[in-house]
Amino acid sequence: MNIINRLLFGAVALAALSCTGNFETYNRNPDQPSTIDRDVWDYIKSMQYNVIPTVKNQYQIVENVSGGAYGRYFAYAKSTDAGWNTGMFAFYRIANDWANPPYEVPMTNIYSNWRAIKAELEEPEDDYRMALAQIIRVAAMQRVTDIQGPIPYRTMENNDDLTAPYQSQEAVYGFMLEDLDHAVNVLETCITLAGTDVVAEAASADYVYNGNLAKWIRFANSLKLRLAMRISNVSPDAERYAEEAVAHPYGVIESNADNASLDVSQTNDQNPLRWLVEDYSDVHAAAEIVTYMKSFDDPRLSKYFNPAVRDSEYHGSRVGAYSSSQWKDYYSLPKTNALDRLMWMNAAEVAFLKAEMAVNGWDVTGDAKTLYEEGIRLSFEQYQAENYTSYIAGTAAPTAYSDPRRANNYTPGTAYSVTVAWDGALSAEKQREKIITQKWIALYPLGTEAWAEQRRTGYPRFYPTPTSTNASNEPNLPTEGASRIPFAPNEQTRNADNYDAAVALLGAGGDKFGTRLWWDVKTDKPAW
């Protein structure tokens, strides 16, 4: 049986196919993959594990206590280590063993496997496995550049250690968009030549889409849309990138069946958030997410968090407030299951991105109201929440925050006015506030992404942090929040010359929490 027939019957999956021809070269037994094939798929597995780290202590630092705090999903408490309670992200002072992993973990684990894949393949530029690796790399590196700004993106491709020169965030975004386009073109060619979307061989190592290349294309296009909107305040090409993404023949993620999420059961472990709740016992709900959802009478609240043990009500804790694990019964804990998939990107986010396109006047199918309400509907569907119709008609605004344990109540100087119900008479900026507020709720628990969107838009409004132990004397941090996380301290000694050049790329602000990134240029963000 020739290679095309085997593909059509699903018995093989483009095992070593470059997708540009010469099928007969690869007409071999699909049940006996070469050593190269096995190695390549192992590297792809490892890359998937590190978009958002699946190892619990890495996940804790790289995502949960950093982006999770700055995105106002999670707050933390620890009574056994006073330094843990003050020397962390929420207080804008980070001990070195916490400050290095957000950079070192993804840069090391993504690039070592990426380079290995490229080295194993005869024609990597045209190989669908390299295309998958490129998409995964973008998914991971977008997070890193949005955390700190300049990173070594192209310069790490041929560098076996962390001593590469940094590149500006503007350049990195250009590289990521370029890589997504190329990866999509390769996957499209493979599907056309193979006559099928699903690649059987890939399924055994693809823990996101089980070998469905069409879904990978939609994910890549959705990432392109995310990147385009992120740079919409600074790049004249953002509109074009976004319109290309949604107009692509394969489109973007539009259903929860296409959500990009990792099957953690394949990692021989459990969802890392579950570990933090059940094993570490130091994470609970942040004040903002609970207060907003309670004010909106949001039925997803019971899907995200458990009621507090003490009074069976939902309570969050302010980020940056001194706390103790002994008080955890006063606050709501995240509701998790061991095998919950680890979300990378969901359909609701994409719908909200399209809603913002409509508000911007960009070319997209659907009006802002329809797309906004579709984002909410998709999130309700994802969490099997009820009462969608009554929710989208809601006219209540967020109320003041009341702490059940300490004197950390908060009433904003200017009352919050955002509601759920769409109002076509509002200004474009007020409509954007609605979109981003609901998007923030739907993004949970992706704190790093939520934090990036809050920096870009100023929405939703957060609460000031009660305490700052910032060692670099940045007095505005408690009321404005962090704009970035400083470069890994190890870079100052391991990669000194390139570190100095990277700091110069940041501009006058220097290597500080409050230095804005390239795309963070909005000047009229609302006060907290």
C-alpha positions as CSV (number, residue, x, y, z in Angstrom):
1,M,0.0,0.0,0.0
2,N,1.5,3.4,-0.9
3,I,2.0,6.3,1.5
4,I,-1.1,8.2,0.5
5,N,-3.4,5.3,1.0
6,R,-1.9,4.6,4.4
7,L,-2.5,8.2,5.4
8,L,-6.0,8.1,4.2
9,F,-6.7,5.1,6.3
10,G,-5.1,6.7,9.3
11,A,-2.5,4.0,9.7
12,V,0.4,6.4,9.5
13,A,0.9,10.0,10.2
14,L,3.4,11.7,8.0
15,A,6.1,10.0,9.9
16,A,9.1,11.8,8.4
17,L,7.3,13.6,5.7
18,S,8.7,17.0,4.7
19,C,5.3,17.8,3.1
20,T,6.9,19.0,-0.1
21,G,7.0,15.7,-2.1
22,N,9.1,12.6,-2.3
23,F,6.4,10.5,-0.6
24,E,8.0,7.3,-1.8
25,T,11.1,8.0,0.3
26,Y,9.0,7.6,3.5
27,N,7.0,4.5,2.4
28,R,7.9,2.4,5.4
29,N,6.2,0.4,8.2
30,P,4.4,2.9,10.5
31,D,4.5,0.5,13.3
32,Q,8.3,0.6,13.4
33,P,9.2,4.2,13.8
34,S,12.9,5.1,13.5
35,T,15.0,6.2,16.5
36,I,14.9,9.7,15.0
37,D,11.0,9.6,15.0
38,R,10.9,8.5,18.6
39,D,13.4,11.2,19.7
40,V,11.6,14.0,17.9
41,W,8.2,13.1,19.5
42,D,9.9,12.9,22.9
43,Y,11.2,16.4,22.4
44,I,7.8,17.6,21.3
45,K,6.3,16.1,24.4
46,S,8.8,18.0,26.6
47,M,8.0,21.3,24.9
48,Q,4.3,20.8,25.6
49,Y,5.1,20.3,29.3
50,N,6.8,23.7,29.5
51,V,4.4,26.1,27.8
52,I,3.0,26.5,31.2
53,P,5.2,24.2,33.4
54,T,3.5,21.0,34.7
55,V,6.1,20.4,37.4
56,K,4.4,21.8,40.5
57,N,7.1,23.9,42.0
58,Q,8.0,25.4,38.6
59,Y,4.3,26.1,37.9
60,Q,4.0,27.7,41.3
61,I,6.8,30.3,40.6
62,V,6.5,30.7,36.8
63,E,2.7,31.1,36.7
64,N,0.8,31.0,40.0
65,V,2.5,33.3,42.5
66,S,3.7,35.7,39.7
67,G,1.1,36.1,37.0
68,G,-1.6,34.6,39.3
69,A,-1.0,37.4,41.8
70,Y,-0.5,40.2,39.3
71,G,-3.6,39.0,37.3
72,R,-5.5,39.1,40.6
73,Y,-6.7,35.5,40.6
74,F,-4.7,34.2,43.6
75,A,-3.4,35.4,46.9
76,Y,-1.0,33.6,49.2
77,A,-0.3,32.8,52.8
78,K,2.5,31.0,54.7
79,S,3.0,31.0,58.4
80,T,6.2,29.0,58.6
81,D,8.5,31.3,56.7
82,A,8.3,35.0,57.2
83,G,10.5,35.6,54.2
84,W,8.0,33.7,52.0
85,N,5.4,36.1,53.1
86,T,7.3,39.3,52.2
87,G,10.0,38.4,49.7
88,M,7.7,37.5,46.8
89,F,6.0,38.9,43.7
90,A,3.0,40.3,45.5
91,F,5.3,42.5,47.5
92,Y,7.5,43.5,44.6
93,R,10.6,42.0,46.1
94,I,11.7,38.6,44.9
95,A,14.3,36.3,46.4
96,N,16.7,35.1,43.7
97,D,15.5,31.5,43.9
98,W,12.1,32.8,42.9
99,A,13.3,35.5,40.5
100,N,15.3,33.2,38.2
101,P,12.7,30.5,37.2
102,P,10.2,32.7,35.2
103,Y,13.0,33.2,32.7
104,E,15.3,30.2,33.1
105,V,12.6,27.4,33.2
106,P,10.9,28.1,29.9
107,M,14.1,29.3,28.1
108,T,16.0,26.2,29.0
109,N,13.3,23.6,28.6
110,I,11.7,25.0,25.4
111,Y,14.9,25.8,23.5
112,S,16.9,22.7,24.4
113,N,14.1,20.6,22.9
114,W,13.5,22.9,20.0
115,R,17.1,22.7,19.0
116,A,17.1,18.9,19.3
117,I,14.1,18.7,17.0
118,K,15.7,20.9,14.4
119,A,18.9,18.9,14.6
120,E,17.1,15.6,14.1
121,L,15.1,16.6,11.0
122,E,16.5,16.5,7.5
123,E,14.4,19.4,6.2
124,P,13.2,21.1,9.3
125,E,11.8,24.2,7.5
126,D,9.3,22.1,5.7
127,D,8.6,19.4,8.3
128,Y,5.2,19.4,10.1
129,R,6.9,18.4,13.4
130,M,9.1,21.5,13.3
131,A,5.9,23.5,12.5
132,L,4.3,22.1,15.7
133,A,7.5,23.0,17.6
134,Q,7.4,26.5,16.3
135,I,3.8,27.0,17.5
136,I,4.6,25.6,20.9
137,R,7.7,27.9,21.1
138,V,5.6,30.9,20.3
139,A,3.0,29.9,22.9
140,A,5.8,29.7,25.5
141,M,7.9,32.7,24.5
142,Q,4.9,35.1,24.2
143,R,4.5,34.5,28.0
144,V,8.2,35.2,28.7
145,T,8.5,38.4,26.6
146,D,5.3,39.7,28.1
147,I,6.7,39.1,31.6
148,Q,10.1,40.9,31.1
149,G,10.3,42.5,27.7
150,P,13.5,41.8,25.7
151,I,14.5,38.1,25.4
152,P,16.9,36.1,23.3
153,Y,14.4,34.7,20.7
154,R,16.3,34.1,17.5
155,T,19.7,34.3,19.3
156,M,18.8,31.3,21.5
157,E,18.3,29.1,18.4
158,N,22.0,28.2,18.2
159,N,23.0,28.8,21.8
160,D,23.3,25.8,24.1
161,D,23.3,27.8,27.3
162,L,21.7,31.0,28.7
163,T,24.4,33.4,27.4
164,A,22.7,34.7,24.3
165,P,22.2,38.4,23.3
166,Y,18.7,39.8,24.0
167,Q,16.5,41.2,21.3
168,S,13.9,44.0,21.6
169,Q,10.3,43.1,22.4
170,E,9.3,44.7,19.1
171,A,11.7,42.4,17.2
172,V,10.6,39.3,19.2
173,Y,6.9,40.0,18.3
174,G,7.9,40.2,14.7
175,F,9.7,36.9,14.9
176,M,6.8,35.2,16.6
177,L,4.3,36.4,14.0
178,E,6.6,35.3,11.2
179,D,7.1,31.8,12.8
180,L,3.3,31.4,13.2
181,D,2.7,32.2,9.6
182,H,5.3,29.8,8.4
183,A,4.1,27.0,10.6
184,V,0.5,27.4,9.4
185,N,1.7,27.3,5.8
186,V,3.6,24.0,6.4
187,L,0.7,22.4,8.2
188,E,-1.7,23.4,5.4
189,T,0.5,21.8,2.9
190,C,0.7,18.6,4.9
191,I,-3.1,18.4,5.2
192,T,-3.5,19.0,1.5
193,L,-0.9,16.4,0.4
194,A,-2.1,13.8,3.0
195,G,-5.8,14.3,2.4
196,T,-6.5,14.2,6.1
197,D,-6.5,16.6,9.1
198,V,-5.6,13.9,11.7
199,V,-2.1,12.4,11.8
200,A,-2.2,9.1,13.6
201,E,1.5,9.0,14.5
202,A,1.3,12.5,16.1
203,A,-1.6,11.5,18.3
204,S,0.6,9.4,20.6
205,A,2.7,12.4,21.5
206,D,0.3,15.3,20.9
207,Y,-1.3,15.9,24.3
208,V,-3.2,19.0,23.1
209,Y,-5.0,18.0,19.9
210,N,-4.3,14.3,19.5
211,G,-2.7,14.8,16.1
212,N,-5.3,17.0,14.6
213,L,-3.3,19.5,12.4
214,A,-6.4,21.6,11.6
215,K,-6.8,22.4,15.2
216,W,-3.2,23.3,15.5
217,I,-3.7,25.7,12.7
218,R,-6.6,27.3,14.4
219,F,-4.6,27.6,17.6
220,A,-1.7,29.2,15.7
221,N,-4.1,31.7,14.1
222,S,-5.6,32.4,17.5
223,L,-2.2,33.1,18.9
224,K,-1.6,35.5,16.0
225,L,-4.8,37.3,16.9
226,R,-3.7,37.5,20.5
227,L,-0.4,38.9,19.5
228,A,-2.0,41.4,17.1
229,M,-4.3,42.8,19.8
230,R,-1.5,43.0,22.3
231,I,0.5,45.3,20.0
232,S,-2.6,47.2,18.8
233,N,-1.7,50.4,20.7
234,V,1.8,50.6,19.2
235,S,2.0,48.8,15.8
236,P,0.4,50.0,12.6
237,D,0.4,46.4,11.4
238,A,-1.7,45.1,14.2
239,E,-5.0,45.5,12.3
240,R,-3.7,43.6,9.3
241,Y,-2.4,40.7,11.5
242,A,-5.7,40.3,13.3
243,E,-7.7,40.4,10.1
244,E,-5.4,37.8,8.5
245,A,-5.9,35.5,11.5
246,V,-9.7,35.6,11.5
247,A,-10.0,35.5,7.7
248,H,-7.7,32.4,7.3
249,P,-9.4,29.4,5.6
250,Y,-9.0,27.3,8.8
251,G,-10.0,30.3,11.0
252,V,-9.4,30.6,14.7
253,I,-10.7,28.8,17.8
254,E,-14.4,29.2,17.9
255,S,-15.6,26.2,20.0
256,N,-14.6,24.7,23.2
257,A,-13.8,21.5,21.4
258,D,-10.9,23.4,19.8
259,N,-9.5,24.9,23.1
260,A,-5.8,24.6,23.4
261,S,-5.2,22.7,26.6
262,L,-2.8,20.0,27.8
263,D,-4.0,16.6,28.9
264,V,-2.1,16.3,32.2
265,S,-2.9,12.6,32.5
266,Q,-0.2,12.1,29.9
267,T,2.4,13.6,32.2
268,N,2.0,10.9,34.9
269,D,1.1,13.7,37.3
270,Q,-1.9,15.9,38.0
271,N,-2.9,19.5,37.3
272,P,-0.3,21.5,39.1
273,L,-2.8,23.9,40.6
274,R,-4.3,20.9,42.4
275,W,-0.9,20.3,44.1
276,L,-0.8,23.9,45.3
277,V,-4.2,23.7,46.9
278,E,-4.0,20.2,48.3
279,D,-0.3,19.8,49.1
280,Y,1.1,23.2,49.7
281,S,-2.0,24.8,51.2
282,D,-0.8,28.3,50.6
283,V,-3.0,29.6,47.7
284,H,-6.5,31.0,47.9
285,A,-8.7,33.3,45.9
286,A,-7.8,36.9,45.3
287,A,-10.1,39.7,46.5
288,E,-10.8,41.1,43.0
289,I,-11.9,38.0,41.2
290,V,-14.3,37.0,44.0
291,T,-15.7,40.5,44.5
292,Y,-16.3,41.1,40.8
293,M,-18.0,37.7,40.4
294,K,-20.1,38.0,43.5
295,S,-21.2,41.5,42.4
296,F,-22.2,40.2,39.0
297,D,-24.0,37.2,40.5
298,D,-21.7,35.1,38.3
299,P,-22.6,31.3,38.5
300,R,-19.0,30.5,37.4
301,L,-17.9,31.5,40.9
302,S,-18.8,28.1,42.3
303,K,-16.9,26.5,39.4
304,Y,-13.7,28.4,40.1
305,F,-13.6,28.4,43.9
306,N,-14.9,26.6,47.0
307,P,-16.8,28.5,49.7
308,A,-14.7,29.4,52.8
309,V,-14.8,26.7,55.4
310,R,-15.6,29.1,58.2
311,D,-18.9,30.5,56.9
312,S,-19.7,28.7,53.6
313,E,-19.5,32.1,51.8
314,Y,-17.1,33.2,49.0
315,H,-14.2,35.4,50.1
316,G,-11.0,36.5,48.5
317,S,-7.9,38.0,50.1
318,R,-6.1,41.1,48.9
319,V,-2.9,40.5,47.0
320,G,0.0,42.0,48.9
321,A,-1.6,41.7,52.4
322,Y,0.3,39.8,55.1
323,S,-1.4,36.5,55.7
324,S,-1.0,33.2,57.3
325,S,-1.9,29.7,56.3
326,Q,-3.6,29.3,59.6
327,W,-6.3,31.7,58.3
328,K,-7.1,29.7,55.2
329,D,-10.5,28.7,56.4
330,Y,-11.6,32.3,56.1
331,Y,-11.0,32.4,52.4
332,S,-12.1,30.5,49.3
333,L,-9.7,28.0,47.8
334,P,-9.5,27.2,44.1
335,K,-11.7,24.3,43.0
336,T,-9.6,21.9,41.1
337,N,-9.6,18.2,40.0
338,A,-6.4,16.2,39.6
339,L,-7.0,15.6,35.9
340,D,-8.3,19.1,34.9
341,R,-6.6,19.9,31.6
342,L,-4.0,22.7,31.8
343,M,-5.5,25.5,29.7
344,W,-3.4,27.5,27.2
345,M,-6.1,29.3,25.3
346,N,-9.8,29.0,25.1
347,A,-12.6,29.9,22.7
348,A,-14.0,32.6,25.0
349,E,-10.8,34.5,24.8
350,V,-10.9,34.4,21.0
351,A,-14.5,35.7,20.9
352,F,-13.5,38.6,23.2
353,L,-10.6,39.4,20.9
354,K,-12.9,39.5,18.0
355,A,-15.3,41.7,20.0
356,E,-12.5,44.2,20.5
357,M,-11.7,44.0,16.8
358,A,-15.3,45.1,16.2
359,V,-15.0,48.0,18.7
360,N,-11.8,49.1,16.9
361,G,-13.6,49.1,13.6
362,W,-11.5,46.3,12.2
363,D,-12.9,43.8,9.6
364,V,-14.4,40.9,11.5
365,T,-17.6,38.9,11.1
366,G,-20.1,39.9,13.7
367,D,-20.8,43.1,15.8
368,A,-19.3,43.9,19.1
369,K,-22.4,43.0,21.1
370,T,-22.8,39.6,19.5
371,L,-19.1,38.7,19.8
372,Y,-19.0,39.9,23.4
373,E,-22.0,37.8,24.4
374,E,-20.6,34.9,22.5
375,G,-17.5,35.1,24.6
376,I,-19.5,34.9,27.8
377,R,-21.6,32.0,26.4
378,L,-18.5,30.0,25.5
379,S,-17.1,30.5,29.0
380,F,-20.4,29.4,30.6
381,E,-20.4,26.4,28.3
382,Q,-16.8,25.6,29.2
383,Y,-17.6,25.4,32.9
384,Q,-21.1,24.1,32.4
385,A,-22.6,27.1,34.2
386,E,-26.3,27.9,34.0
387,N,-28.3,31.2,33.8
388,Y,-26.4,32.7,30.9
389,T,-29.4,34.7,29.7
390,S,-30.0,36.4,33.0
391,Y,-26.3,37.0,33.5
392,I,-25.8,38.9,30.2
393,A,-28.7,41.2,31.2
394,G,-27.1,42.1,34.6
395,T,-26.8,45.8,35.5
396,A,-25.0,45.5,38.9
397,A,-21.6,47.0,39.3
398,P,-18.7,45.7,41.4
399,T,-19.1,46.6,45.1
400,A,-16.5,47.5,47.8
401,Y,-14.4,44.7,49.2
402,S,-14.8,43.4,52.7
403,D,-12.2,41.2,54.3
404,P,-13.6,38.4,56.6
405,R,-10.5,38.2,58.8
406,R,-8.5,41.5,58.9
407,A,-8.8,45.2,58.5
408,N,-8.1,45.2,54.8
409,N,-11.4,46.3,53.5
410,Y,-11.3,48.5,50.3
411,T,-13.6,51.0,48.8
412,P,-12.4,52.6,45.6
413,G,-12.0,56.3,45.4
414,T,-14.1,56.4,42.3
415,A,-16.9,53.8,42.3
416,Y,-16.8,51.0,39.8
417,S,-19.4,51.4,37.1
418,V,-18.8,48.5,34.7
419,T,-21.7,46.1,34.4
420,V,-22.4,42.9,32.4
421,A,-25.2,44.0,30.1
422,W,-24.1,45.4,26.7
423,D,-24.9,49.0,26.0
424,G,-24.4,50.1,22.4
425,A,-24.7,53.8,23.4
426,L,-21.5,53.7,25.4
427,S,-18.2,55.0,24.1
428,A,-15.8,52.6,22.5
429,E,-13.6,52.8,25.6
430,K,-16.4,51.9,27.9
431,Q,-17.3,49.0,25.7
432,R,-13.7,47.9,25.8
433,E,-13.9,47.9,29.6
434,K,-16.8,45.6,29.5
435,I,-15.1,43.2,27.0
436,I,-11.8,43.1,29.0
437,T,-13.6,42.7,32.3
438,Q,-15.5,39.7,31.1
439,K,-12.4,38.4,29.3
440,W,-10.5,38.6,32.5
441,I,-13.1,36.4,34.2
442,A,-13.1,33.9,31.3
443,L,-9.3,33.7,31.2
444,Y,-9.1,32.2,34.8
445,P,-6.7,30.7,35.9
446,L,-4.3,32.1,33.2
447,G,-2.9,34.9,35.4
448,T,0.0,35.8,33.2
449,E,-2.3,36.4,30.2
450,A,-4.8,38.3,32.4
451,W,-2.0,40.5,33.8
452,A,-0.8,41.3,30.3
453,E,-4.3,42.4,29.2
454,Q,-4.7,44.5,32.3
455,R,-1.4,46.3,31.6
456,R,-2.4,46.9,27.9
457,T,-5.9,48.2,28.6
458,G,-6.0,49.2,32.3
459,Y,-9.0,46.9,32.8
460,P,-10.4,45.6,35.0
461,R,-9.6,48.0,37.8
462,F,-7.7,46.3,40.6
463,Y,-7.1,47.1,44.3
464,P,-3.9,48.7,45.6
465,T,-1.6,46.3,47.4
466,P,-1.6,47.1,51.1
467,T,2.1,46.3,51.5
468,S,5.2,46.7,49.4
469,T,8.7,45.6,50.5
470,N,10.2,46.7,47.1
471,A,14.0,47.0,47.4
472,S,14.3,49.3,44.4
473,N,12.3,52.1,45.9
474,E,9.4,52.3,43.4
475,P,6.7,54.1,45.3
476,N,4.0,53.8,42.7
477,L,3.9,50.0,42.6
478,P,1.2,49.6,45.3
479,T,-1.3,51.8,43.4
480,E,-0.2,51.0,39.8
481,G,1.0,47.5,39.9
482,A,4.0,45.8,38.3
483,S,4.6,46.5,34.6
484,R,7.1,43.7,34.3
485,I,9.3,41.3,36.3
486,P,13.0,42.2,36.4
487,F,15.5,40.1,34.5
488,A,16.7,36.9,36.1
489,P,19.4,37.9,38.7
490,N,21.7,35.1,37.4
491,E,21.9,37.0,34.1
492,Q,23.9,39.8,35.8
493,T,26.8,37.4,36.4
494,R,26.3,34.6,33.9
495,N,25.5,36.9,30.9
496,A,26.7,40.3,32.1
497,D,27.4,42.1,28.8
498,N,24.2,40.9,27.3
499,Y,22.3,41.8,30.4
500,D,23.6,45.4,30.2
501,A,22.5,45.5,26.6
502,A,19.1,44.1,27.5
503,V,18.6,46.8,30.2
504,A,19.4,49.4,27.6
505,L,16.7,48.0,25.4
506,L,14.2,48.8,28.1
507,G,14.9,52.5,27.9
508,A,15.1,55.0,30.7
509,G,13.1,53.0,33.2
510,G,15.8,50.4,33.6
511,D,15.5,46.9,35.0
512,K,12.6,47.6,37.4
513,F,9.1,46.4,38.1
514,G,7.6,49.7,37.0
515,T,9.3,49.9,33.6
516,R,6.7,49.6,30.9
517,L,7.1,47.2,28.0
518,W,7.1,48.1,24.3
519,W,3.4,47.5,23.8
520,D,2.3,49.1,27.1
521,V,1.8,52.7,26.0
522,K,-1.7,53.6,27.1
523,T,-1.6,56.8,29.1
524,D,-5.2,57.1,30.3
525,K,-5.6,54.0,32.3
526,P,-8.1,54.3,35.1
527,A,-6.9,54.8,38.7
528,W,-7.2,51.8,41.0
